[in-house]
Amino acid sequence: MIRPKPNGQRSLRDAAREGKKQVAPPLQESTQSPQIAKSEESAQPAPVCQKCIRRAEQDRKESAARAEANKRRREGVTSRQRKQKERRERMKHARLPDNSEFVLRFDIKTQRWTGTLTVQDQTFVAETSAVLDLPPRLDSLYREWLQKQGVSDG
């Protein structure tokens, strides 16, 4: 015998004994507080407190970072290869004109490198603590000068 529940619905066990499919219970009015609104993107309630909002934002960022990492891994591009490619793109300039000259000097007292780049009749001077930073810095000074002159470096 099927016993009705106090609210008039049958239990799953009772429906199984009867061999019938369970009928969905009738919809009841929502008992959610008015502070919890449904999110447009999902059917889950949107977070209410600041802590919940920060946590949800952090979860979204972590998910996006994982997706980006997975995409790069599928493409087979390592972070080193990506950095090398970015550097090649940044350094993609025309060559210096013929008879251009780099001169690099190290001053032991100041522990600094001084370099000059002479291109035709223009001289550019820069100073750094690392020798490998000096040629790109001199080159960028030359490229800036070219732009001010309105000359293409191609």
Summary of the structure (lengths in Angstrom):
residues: 154
radius of gyration: 34.7
end to end distance: 91.5
largest distance: 106.6
contacts: 277
relative contact order: 0.06
helix: 42%
strand: 16%
